[in-house]
Structures are given as structure tokens and as C-alpha cells.
Amino acid sequence: MTARVTRLTESDWRLFAAVRLRALTDSLGADDPQYRQESTFTAAQWRRRLRDHAQFAAMLNERPVGLIGAQQENAETVYLYSLWLDPAARGYGLARPLVAAAVDWARDRQARLVTLRVAVDNTVARGVYESLGFAPVAGNGANARDEVPMSLSVR
């Protein structure tokens, strides 16, 4: 088993589109509005997503099996979103290097803080984030979608 994490570029838009739509189908279902919207994206829209946000893919034997997105919100903060691993690739330790690659990207961008939100009941993802140093944001309770905001100081 050969695993690696790579940042996707605009030329990877087809791979990104396929994995992102697989992730949305797995997580939300094909009837979800987010899936329905993104399934109609053009090549230009997928390329723009890759240009505007950093997207990292976990590759297992050269097959994409995971994604995480990172968006620079402002000069000081990077927001991580949409961590996903293919169900067949879960349990192989791929989430941690995927998140770590996004955190390294934030450091390279001179961010001071990396933030994210995780579902209250997603103990596996919370464990991954906590193992990398993320902590729940104090005084910021779960929102309407039952998510816990977490952050990591990177400077």
C-alpha cells in the first residue's frame, strides 16, 4: 500500500470533481442541494475552486481516496473544510497526514490560526484534529448544525 498526500492544481480538475462528487454522495446523498449544485459545475468552475482554495487529496496506490479543503479567510486565518475519506480507505491513518498537509499550507501562508468545524458526534474526526493540536474554541457552543468549532495556533 503506497499512500501520499498531494495538493491538487487546476490541471487536476477532473480528478477533483470526481472525488468531490463521490464525497458529497457518500456524506450527504445525491439528493442533497450541495451535491445537485456542484454536479452541474463546469470545468471553469472546478478550476476556479482549485485556484481559490487549496485542495489536498489522499492518494492510495495512485487512487484518490480522500480530500480536504483549505481557504485563507484573511491574513491571519485559514479555514479547513470538507475532510472526507472513502469508506474503503478509512482506518488506514490517512486523515492525519491529509489534515497535516493543509495545516502546513496554512503555515506557509503565514497564517496565525487554523480553524474548522466538526460534527459533535464525529468522534473519529475530532480525535484526528485533537491529535494534531486542535482544541474546541472556548465560549463558542455548537451551532444549529451541531458542530463544534476548533482551532489551532500555528505561530
Secondary structure, 3 states (H helix, E strand, C coil): CCEEEEECCHHHHHHHHHHHHHHHHHHCCCCCHHHHHHCCCCHHHHHHHHHHCEEEEEEECCEEEEEEEEEECCCCEEEEEEEEECHHHCCCCCHHHHHHHHHHHHHHCCCCEEEEEEECCCHHHHHHHHHCCCEECCCCCCCCCCEEEEEEECC
